[in-house]
Amino acid sequence: SENGTRCVLSSSSEFPEGFFTPQERKDGGIVIYFLIILYMFLAVSIVCDDYFLPSLEIISECLGLSQDVAGATFMAAGSSAPELVTAFLGVFVTKGDIGVSTILGSAIYNLLGISAACGLFSSVVSRLSCWPLFRDCLAYTISAAAVLAMVSDNRIYWYESASLLFIYGCYILVLCFDIKINKYLMKKFSPCCTCFTKAMEENAEQQPLVGWREESGPLIRQQSRTDSGIFQDELDYSQLSTSLHGLDEISGDHPNVFTMPEADMKRILWVLSLPIITLLYLTIPDCRRQFWRNWFMVTFLISAAWISAITYVLVWMVTIAGETLGIPESVMGLTLLAAGTSVPDTVASVLVARKGNGDMAMSNIVGSNVFDMLCLGIPWFIKTAFINTSGPIEVNSSGLTYTAISLICSVVFIFLAVHLNGWKIDKKLGTICLVLYLVFTVLSILYELGIIGNNPTRVCGN
């Protein structure tokens, strides 16, 4: 610290050296980095679309999970795998605050940025339920407050990290009894809460899931609280795969991933993505095919590992590209890097929102943030309880007061925005969330640059 200015390490110090020298990047090598960034976006969408979401569908069916519980648990854990890897790196490898800053810094993007993407990029208006959103927002507020209370003294003790695991355990326990709690609250509060009354009426109209096909007529699939409902009858949400709603159809297996699409634009995209399609085909069992159907947990775990690896490369490329373009470090951390680490959440949430599964999309958005708090608790607990039992972990809590206010405000705003929008995800909600995200981001950047507040930062060595 010099003259009250906080020194932070450059983001590129957490990654290997790039392919080109700084001068070569400025002379045109930056184009290669942007091409790699675009290809990593394509790779994440293929992994989520062809392997991650299909495995999640089968897991949800086997466990009888509702779409919001599936989104808050397995979907959140799988798409947040990069944050877990980052947290372990920050505690055991780099010995810095990269885990805390990445997870807390990207929380506002997860809440507002991904909600904006779901509303703006989805042509389907998705209905939302009161209880799942309230449940996940409350859990996230409690876990975020716990993390901020722990790091306020710049030290993390074993019992503090254990309390994070306890909070997440309570959250999972609530999810286990989610249907009973939901029914109780609807009966208790329906006279004074119109949204609970509407939810009761909708549940009364819905029939339990009896099968995939009615005796006569087209393929019909009713939704219920025990139906994960990721894949519906609409067939146009992906350019790279066909519909998965016929998993149990007698007609046979899922089409091969190497089947060339008919439309010209889809063919171009398919040819460009053929290397990654081949690599994924050779390393991940495709649980959409009958032969690999019972391997769905292997598919889920390997696809989550691939998501982590692709996200690492993506954030690496974004970091170097940002530095080459002269984007300030604080601005990069709050925008490009926050968005980069949350690409899997964004892709997965937009895909399910386009299918009309609003509860799953929102539960994944908020549930991922709750899981991110657990991502901090696990490496902290392992290090303080088993590796370095002599003392606590040292962390830097500078600026966390503003972060706490921002997180709590973003949770409140997203809940109010959904309520005022009539409990649905549409273009209007997407626009509202986008505006709120831009406001929070601008304020955060001004705070990091020292224009507002008294917390100016600079990159160490500059």
Protein Blocks (a to p, Z undefined) as FASTA:
>chain_A
ZZhiacdddfklmpccdfbdfklmmnommmmmmmmmmmmmmmmmmmmmmmmmmmmmmmmm
mnopafklmmmmmmmmmmmmmmmmmmmmmmmmnopaklmmmmmmmmmmmmmmmmmmmmmm
pcbdcdddfklmmmmmmmmmmmmmmmmmmmmnopacfklmmmmmmmmmmmmmmmmmmmmm
mmmmmmmmmmmmmklmmmmmmmmmpccdfbfbdfbdcddddddfklnolacfbfklbfkb
ccfklmmgmkbccddfklccfblklmmmmmmmmmmmmmmmmmpccfkbmklmmmmmmmmm
mmmmmmmmmmmmmmmmmmmmmmmnopafklmmmmmmmmmmmmmmmmmmmmmmmnopamlm
mmmmmmmmmmmmmmmmmmmmmmmmmmmmmbccdddfehklmmmmmmmmmmmmmmmmmmmn
oppacfklmmmmmmmmmmmmmmmmmmmnomggjddccdehZZ
